[in-house]
Every structure is written in structure tokens, then in C-alpha cells.
């Protein structure tokens, strides 16, 4: 059992999961707001030996250096790689601190968002129909960049409605081939697709000026990641064409000044944050704590 567990910011656990935290620590402290900087993060952690955080804060080396008692950090958000994490995992590893994260808890809501917005765009619900008249997803050429869990689920949903699926990933996937999805080099996928969904890890940028040139005009781009999948100047130039970009959050869009661009649709709502997602998140956070405590 930990001596003291601190959630340095709201971590979106359901009430029963928050209550269950007391079974893992003698003292539990839950902060209701987001810390402003490294010094405030360190002050909140103080002498705690266990820490929880969500995706809206960072625990950098500068904060951890002030907190010698920490031995466990539980990320109540996705953890895919040290590069994309909001914890300095490499420094934590040097210190012998265990860092855990979770995956695959909010993907269902993201899939529903993509299908919902695409249907509204193609059919012309409360907006001009994309092709000038109502159109189905049937026969749509859809490209998926990043065929992980969420990318795979989006591909499956689009195929269910009759889209033709191509994808780009680090390597060709046998399961995707068996479903009839075609693996293409990135530039070929961009040139061929009418709609592209970027489903990449945080801080992964694959779309530069050359890629947008291959993508071309009269295209639809979705970004479901936590950060932009593009270089901002190249993206901004591409937006000046007859194109549309959909993002659920400002984090995915990147530049606040683009929020009111006529070719940007950004809801500023995390579509993965649903009641069911909080249930899944809570279960996995408690599971990670249980595994660490043996």
C-alpha cells in the first residue's frame, strides 16, 4: 500500500473508482483543477509516493527532481510511447519510477463522431452537400493513416457503410489484408482518397507540404489524434482550397486562429469522453494500481 497518493488534477474516474483509491493508499489527495507549471506540479506531489494525472497536465523532469519519494505514476490517459507521453518517462525510468498508462477506452465515441460528421457533410444536413447533392458513404474512397485500435475501428465502421478502405501504417497488416483493406504508400493513399482520417499518436507529424500537394483539392481530412498531424503552414495553405478539415478538439487542430476558418469544423469537445469511456478508464486505472501493488 502507498503511503500517500495524489491526483494532481481531475482524472475523470467514476465515483466508485475514486472511493476505491483509498484501498491503495493510507492518504489520498484529489486536486480539482489543473496545475499551472512545474513548480505547482511539484508542490502538489510534495512527499507523495504515488501520483495520478490525466492528459491535461505534464510531469516533467523539473517537477520530479523536487519529489524524491515518488515511485509510481499512473497516467489516467493513453500511453503509447515515451515521445507522446505527458510524463518524462525516460527520467522516471532512470529514477526507478514505474509509469503506467491506459489504452483503448474512448475509441468508440471517436468512431461515432467521424461517422456522424461525415454523414452530415455528405448528405448536406444543415450545410451544403459536399458533392452538391446528397451522397452515401457507399463507394467512398477512404484512407486511414495509422491503423491502430481507433484507426482500425474507424476503418471497420466506414467499410460497414460501403466505403473502399486503404491505409498507411508502419507495415502492412495481415488482419487488414484479410478484410480487403489495401496498404498503400502515404503519397499514393493521399492522392487516391476522397476522405482521409489521421489516427496517429500524439506529436506524430506526417503531413508536410509535399504530402498536401499529393492530397490535392476537394478533399476531406479528419484528425482524431491529440495533436496536429501536419505542419501548420502547409496545412493552412491546403485549407485555402476547396477542402474541409474536421477535428473534435483544439489540441487536434493546433492553431486557435484556425477555429473560425470557413473550412475548419472543430467542435472543441473530446468525443472520446463519454459515460462508457469513463467506466472503461476507471477500470483500467484501478487494474494498473492493483498490478503494481501485487
C-alpha positions as CSV (number, residue, x, y, z in Angstrom):
1,X,0.0,0.0,0.0
2,X,1.2,3.5,-0.8
3,X,1.7,6.0,2.0
4,X,0.2,8.9,0.0
5,X,-1.4,9.0,-3.4
6,X,-2.0,12.4,-5.1
7,X,-4.1,13.1,-8.2
8,X,-2.5,16.4,-9.3
9,X,-5.5,17.3,-11.5
10,X,-9.1,15.9,-12.2
11,X,-8.6,12.4,-13.6
12,X,-12.2,11.5,-14.7
13,X,-12.7,8.5,-12.5
14,X,-16.2,7.5,-11.7
15,X,-17.3,7.9,-8.1
16,X,-16.9,4.3,-7.1
17,X,-13.3,4.2,-8.6
18,X,-12.4,7.4,-6.6
19,X,-13.6,5.7,-3.5
20,X,-11.6,2.6,-4.3
21,X,-8.4,4.6,-4.4
22,X,-8.4,4.5,-0.6
23,X,-7.7,0.8,-0.7
24,X,-4.3,1.5,-2.3
25,X,-3.0,4.3,-0.1
26,X,-3.2,5.5,3.5
27,X,-3.9,9.0,2.3
28,X,-5.5,10.1,-0.9
29,X,-5.5,13.8,-2.1
30,X,-7.5,14.8,-5.2
31,X,-7.0,18.2,-6.7
32,X,-10.0,19.8,-8.5
33,X,-8.1,21.9,-11.1
34,X,-5.1,21.8,-13.4
35,X,-1.6,22.9,-12.1
36,X,-0.1,26.0,-13.7
37,X,3.5,24.9,-14.1
38,X,6.3,22.5,-13.0
39,X,6.6,24.2,-9.6
40,X,2.9,23.8,-8.8
41,X,3.0,20.2,-10.0
42,X,5.9,19.5,-7.6
43,X,4.2,21.3,-4.8
44,X,1.1,19.1,-5.3
45,X,3.1,15.9,-5.4
46,X,5.2,17.0,-2.4
47,X,6.1,13.9,-0.3
48,X,3.7,11.5,-2.1
49,X,4.9,8.2,-3.3
50,X,2.2,7.7,-5.9
51,X,0.8,10.1,-8.4
52,X,-2.1,10.2,-10.8
53,X,-2.7,12.6,-13.7
54,X,-4.8,12.9,-16.8
55,X,-3.9,14.2,-20.3
56,X,-4.2,18.0,-19.5
57,X,-1.1,18.2,-17.3
58,X,2.6,17.2,-17.6
59,X,5.1,15.8,-15.1
60,X,8.4,16.9,-16.4
61,X,11.9,16.2,-15.0
62,X,12.0,19.6,-13.4
63,X,9.0,18.7,-11.2
64,X,10.1,15.1,-10.5
65,X,13.5,16.3,-9.3
66,X,11.8,18.1,-6.5
67,X,9.8,14.9,-5.4
68,X,12.3,12.2,-4.3
69,X,9.6,9.9,-2.8
70,X,7.7,9.2,-6.0
71,X,7.8,5.5,-7.0
72,X,4.6,5.2,-9.1
73,X,2.9,7.5,-11.7
74,X,-0.4,6.4,-13.1
75,X,-1.4,8.1,-16.3
76,X,-5.2,8.2,-16.5
77,X,-4.9,8.6,-20.2
78,X,-3.4,7.0,-23.2
79,X,0.3,5.9,-23.1
80,X,1.7,4.8,-26.5
81,X,5.3,5.8,-26.4
82,X,7.8,8.0,-24.3
83,X,7.7,10.6,-27.1
84,X,4.0,11.1,-27.0
85,X,3.6,10.8,-23.2
86,X,2.9,13.8,-20.9
87,X,5.3,12.3,-18.3
88,X,9.1,12.3,-18.7
89,X,9.2,8.5,-18.8
90,X,12.9,8.3,-19.6
91,X,13.8,10.3,-16.5
92,X,11.3,8.3,-14.5
93,X,12.9,5.1,-15.6
94,X,16.3,6.4,-14.5
95,X,14.9,7.0,-11.1
96,X,13.3,3.6,-11.0
97,X,9.8,5.1,-11.0
98,X,7.1,2.9,-12.6
99,X,4.9,4.7,-15.1
100,X,1.6,3.1,-16.3
101,X,-1.0,4.3,-18.8
102,X,-4.1,3.0,-20.4
103,X,-5.3,2.4,-23.9
104,X,-8.5,1.8,-25.8
105,X,-11.0,3.4,-23.6
106,X,-12.5,6.3,-25.6
107,X,-12.3,5.0,-29.2
108,X,-16.0,4.1,-29.6
109,X,-17.0,7.8,-29.2
110,X,-14.4,8.9,-31.7
111,X,-15.7,6.4,-34.3
112,X,-19.3,7.7,-33.8
113,X,-18.0,11.3,-34.2
114,X,-16.3,10.5,-37.5
115,X,-19.3,8.7,-39.0
116,X,-21.7,11.4,-37.7
117,X,-19.8,14.3,-39.2
118,X,-19.1,12.6,-42.4
119,X,-22.8,11.7,-42.9
120,X,-23.8,15.2,-42.2
121,X,-21.2,16.6,-44.6
122,X,-22.0,14.2,-47.5
123,X,-25.8,14.4,-47.1
124,X,-25.9,18.2,-46.6
125,X,-27.5,18.2,-43.1
126,X,-27.5,21.9,-42.0
127,X,-24.8,22.6,-44.6
128,X,-24.3,22.4,-48.3
129,X,-24.0,18.8,-49.5
130,X,-20.3,18.1,-50.2
131,X,-20.9,17.0,-53.8
132,X,-23.8,19.3,-54.5
133,X,-26.4,16.6,-53.8
134,X,-26.9,14.1,-51.1
135,X,-24.4,11.2,-51.2
136,X,-23.9,8.0,-49.2
137,X,-20.7,6.7,-47.8
138,X,-21.2,3.7,-50.2
139,X,-18.3,3.7,-52.7
140,X,-16.4,6.5,-50.9
141,X,-12.6,6.2,-51.2
142,X,-11.4,6.5,-47.6
143,X,-7.8,6.4,-46.4
144,X,-6.7,5.7,-42.9
145,X,-3.3,7.0,-41.7
146,X,-2.4,5.0,-38.6
147,X,-4.2,1.6,-38.4
148,X,-4.0,1.2,-34.6
149,X,-7.0,0.4,-32.4
150,X,-9.0,3.6,-33.2
151,X,-7.9,3.7,-36.9
152,X,-8.9,0.1,-37.3
153,X,-12.3,0.8,-35.7
154,X,-12.9,3.8,-38.0
155,X,-11.9,1.7,-41.0
156,X,-14.4,-1.1,-40.0
157,X,-17.2,1.4,-39.5
158,X,-16.6,3.1,-42.8
159,X,-16.4,-0.3,-44.5
160,X,-19.7,-1.3,-42.9
161,X,-21.3,1.7,-44.7
162,X,-19.7,0.6,-48.0
163,X,-16.5,2.7,-48.2
164,X,-13.4,1.4,-50.0
165,X,-10.6,1.3,-47.5
166,X,-6.9,2.0,-48.0
167,X,-4.4,2.6,-45.2
168,X,-0.9,3.6,-44.4
169,X,0.9,2.3,-41.3
170,X,4.5,1.3,-40.3
171,X,3.9,-2.0,-42.1
172,X,1.2,-4.0,-43.9
173,X,-1.1,-5.8,-41.5
174,X,-2.4,-9.3,-42.3
175,X,-5.7,-8.8,-40.5
176,X,-6.3,-5.7,-42.6
177,X,-5.5,-7.5,-45.8
178,X,-7.9,-10.3,-44.8
179,X,-10.6,-7.6,-44.5
180,X,-9.9,-6.4,-48.0
181,X,-8.1,-3.2,-46.9
182,X,-5.3,-2.1,-49.3
183,X,-1.9,-1.0,-47.9
184,X,-0.5,2.0,-49.8
185,X,2.5,4.3,-49.5
186,X,1.4,7.6,-47.9
187,X,1.5,9.7,-51.0
188,X,-0.5,7.2,-53.1
189,X,-3.1,7.0,-50.4
190,X,-3.4,10.7,-50.2
191,X,-3.8,11.1,-54.0
192,X,-6.3,8.3,-54.2
193,X,-8.5,9.1,-51.2
194,X,-11.5,11.4,-51.1
195,X,-11.6,11.3,-47.3
196,X,-8.5,10.8,-45.1
197,X,-8.6,10.1,-41.3
198,X,-5.4,10.7,-39.4
199,X,-5.3,8.4,-36.3
200,X,-1.8,9.0,-35.1
201,X,0.0,9.1,-31.7
202,X,0.4,12.5,-30.1
203,X,3.2,14.6,-31.6
204,X,3.4,12.5,-34.7
205,X,3.6,14.7,-37.8
206,X,3.4,13.0,-41.2
207,X,1.7,15.7,-43.5
208,X,4.1,18.3,-44.9
209,X,3.9,20.4,-48.0
210,X,4.8,17.6,-50.3
211,X,2.1,15.4,-48.8
212,X,-0.6,18.1,-49.1
213,X,0.4,18.5,-52.7
214,X,-0.3,14.9,-53.3
215,X,-3.5,15.1,-51.4
216,X,-4.8,17.8,-53.7
217,X,-8.1,19.7,-53.7
218,X,-11.7,18.9,-53.0
219,X,-10.8,16.6,-50.1
220,X,-11.9,16.0,-46.6
221,X,-9.5,15.5,-43.7
222,X,-10.3,14.2,-40.2
223,X,-7.7,14.3,-37.4
224,X,-8.7,12.2,-34.4
225,X,-5.3,12.4,-32.6
226,X,-4.4,14.6,-29.6
227,X,-2.2,16.9,-31.7
228,X,-1.9,18.1,-35.3
229,X,-0.7,15.5,-37.8
230,X,0.6,18.3,-40.1
231,X,3.0,21.2,-40.4
232,X,0.9,24.3,-39.8
233,X,2.0,26.4,-42.8
234,X,1.4,23.6,-45.2
235,X,-2.0,22.8,-43.6
236,X,-3.1,26.4,-43.7
237,X,-2.2,26.7,-47.4
238,X,-4.2,23.5,-48.1
239,X,-7.2,24.9,-46.3
240,X,-7.4,27.7,-48.8
241,X,-8.5,25.2,-51.5
242,X,-12.0,23.6,-51.7
243,X,-11.2,21.4,-48.7
244,X,-12.6,20.6,-45.3
245,X,-10.9,19.6,-42.0
246,X,-12.7,18.0,-39.0
247,X,-11.2,17.9,-35.5
248,X,-13.0,17.4,-32.3
249,X,-10.6,19.3,-30.1
250,X,-8.4,22.4,-30.3
251,X,-5.5,20.2,-29.4
252,X,-6.1,18.2,-32.6
253,X,-6.4,21.4,-34.7
254,X,-3.4,23.1,-33.1
255,X,-3.8,26.8,-34.0
256,X,-6.6,28.7,-32.2
257,X,-6.7,31.2,-35.0
258,X,-8.0,28.5,-37.3
259,X,-11.1,27.8,-35.2
260,X,-13.2,30.2,-37.3
261,X,-11.7,29.3,-40.6
262,X,-14.6,28.6,-43.1
263,X,-13.0,25.2,-44.0
264,X,-12.5,24.0,-40.4
265,X,-15.1,22.2,-38.3
266,X,-13.8,21.9,-34.8
267,X,-16.3,21.1,-32.0
268,X,-13.9,21.8,-29.2
269,X,-15.2,18.7,-27.4
270,X,-13.3,15.5,-26.8
271,X,-15.6,13.0,-28.4
272,X,-13.9,10.1,-26.6
273,X,-15.1,11.4,-23.2
274,X,-18.4,9.5,-22.8
275,X,-20.0,7.8,-19.8
276,X,-18.9,4.4,-21.1
277,X,-15.3,5.7,-21.7
278,X,-15.1,6.9,-18.0
279,X,-16.2,3.4,-16.9
280,X,-13.5,1.8,-19.0
281,X,-10.9,4.3,-17.9
282,X,-11.7,3.8,-14.2
283,X,-11.5,0.0,-14.5
284,X,-8.1,0.2,-16.2
285,X,-6.6,2.7,-13.8
286,X,-7.6,0.6,-10.8
287,X,-6.3,-2.5,-12.6
288,X,-2.9,-0.8,-13.1
289,X,-2.8,0.1,-9.4
290,X,-3.7,-3.5,-8.5
291,X,-1.0,-4.9,-10.7
292,X,1.7,-2.6,-9.2
293,X,0.7,-3.5,-5.7
294,X,0.8,-7.2,-6.5
